[in-house]
Amino acid sequence: MRAMLLALSLLISLPAMASTPIVAAASDLQFALTEAAKRFTAKTGAEVRLNFGSSGNFRRQIAQGAPFELYLSADEAYVFALYEEGHTRDQGVIYAVGRLVWFQRAGRGDLPDEANPLAGVEQAVAAYANGARERIALANPEHAPYGVAAQQALRFAALWESTEPLRVLGENVSQAAQFALADDARGGLVAYSLALAPALAERSEYLLIPEEWHAPLRQRMVLTQQAGDVAQAFYEWLQEEEAIAIFQQYGFSTE
């Protein structure tokens, strides 16, 4: 309710607003947050500018003074670090908990089953020993939380070392999803939210990776010290039932 009252006030004061606030968002939100932002604008008349990328890169840019007013990270640790350094108003809130999936081109006819969700990776490793090379896509674990989760899942299945010559790393999980659908790829480990997006769903198939195979993908958002009224209104609206329903539509759960 508080968010809606603030949103209504924006309708009155919008002409006096400064530039459109820039939002830094994890790339697994590419479709869900775009839909949410359109809904927010339709209701309030206020616009936000969405920038999607890896959470780790955004964490570094915010620390260096980048003009982001709202940060939606796929790893809450980045938010906590920025708070400790004095770059955010507070520690923010969890807006979603993500899931990891095995993701491959539609029509292959060899989607793994729940008994062995990484059977495709095992088969790619075996084929490589015989001279074939099918890529395994994931986001770069150095700065992408879904890349870390993919690495953990492969380690859990004792496949991390053996996939070294097959791995292709995306700058973020959205790019990894595109790599996973390439002709030379067996598939990849990417965000559930991307697998559910209509733009990718018609070209792909997927299987959820067990949650216990990797650390929880607790996704947290926070206002930076640069945040203005529109950013705050969007932040609060994202905690309302309508926005939560959009996140759930893309496979996210909430705490």
Steps between C-alpha positions, in 0.01 A plus 500: 500500500782741585652442157173574325454823695849608400431400142188718496704793626735449208216559258468849641870586526630317190544813281745636756703178515861491390643240263366145487665286770736225387447153644780241511344154477630146483459356151272218617241778543514605136144395425334510843622847595427642156140391539486637854642836391242532222224430750644756743516767229145425388377553856704803600622673185853482641771326299815315599796408283604137537860386458553121507830330567696293747442580866871500578579756234220726622621466859843626392356784290279624783798499735683713242218756486291386204167691492271208583215581736365148552695173496338158459767239562482124442724456805416676823866496606571780252230714660635438848851596385378829349311580820809439712690739272232769536368496143138404580229634725463172688533125445199487268252214472484160334277526195544146364671165536622362168539148361756345268405285200664283239406677176533372142364542147148373443456187293824327592305210649754436774389721790633347825257380766478580870701190592807647328442865403856541370500188283552723197821634650622147570428403140682807368804414709495142372463621139796735544719202589410362156580819312164683504455841660164627624516818706358534851387857570490683832545853629846602616530396867740786567221757505167330415307328784337252263848412378598425859191282540581318174855439618371364830253269323773365272726445801217322681468263203881460482503659152678831550852392411398277209296777335789748492566461122127516425391802703408827331443791738243773453566847637167451679235229522294647216795471264565147629143407403567616145822297491310193624273514194784525248547223245830388654364481857361205688322742731569703809424584860295820518224678691153344517351844431664509157379151412143617569526817293282473186782625278715201598243239601394426142859419405604299803428238761622476856521301821529644851822429688439384861525794738736312730763479224596865548475784749164681508463776240369761743443813291494833682427854387601829657485875444836668458593827666417671169138383491223750435124486537427302183757233586356475848146468363610221265687326783191504717268397217720196432407379848127518428285199408472594134877507452551185708255320272711597198813358661315179583386473139868479403580225749622703794392423852494753785582476869 
